[in-house]
Amino acid sequence: MSDRRKRVMPLKDRARAVLAMSLAGYALDVPLSRVEEDGRDSSVAFARQVAMYLANTALGMSLARIAAAFGRDRSTVAYACRHIEDMRDNSRFDTWIEALARSATEAPSPFVNIQSAA
C-alpha cells in the first residue's frame, strides 16, 4: 500500500472504495489486487477509472475522498470520472455502467454490530 493510502481516512470511505473496485474488477475480469496496484496497464487502469466513477456517482463519495481512498490525486479522480462519463454516449456502455451502478447502490449496508441483529 502506498504512503498516500496510509493516511487516516474514514473506514466507510475505504469500504466504499473496495466495493467499487471489486465490482469494476469483477465486471472487467481484473483481480481486486491488481485494481488496487499503482500499475498503469490499460485494462487495470480502466478498471480503476470505472471504480472511481462508481464511487463518485453510485456511492456518493466526493472526489477528494475518493482520491484519499484510492491513494491518488484529486485531479486523477476527476479525469477518470470525466472519461467514464464521456464513454456513456455509447448506449451499450451506458447500459453496462448503469448495471454496475445499480449493483453498488443496491448492495446491503454493512452491519455495525452483527450480534445485536440476531
Secondary structure, DSSP 8 states (H G I E B T S, - for coil): --GGGGS---HHHHHHHHHHHHHHHHHHT--HHHHHS----HHHHHHHHHHHHHHHHTT---HHHHHHHHT--HHHHHHHHHHHHHHTTSHHHHHHHHHHHHHHHHS----S-HHHH-
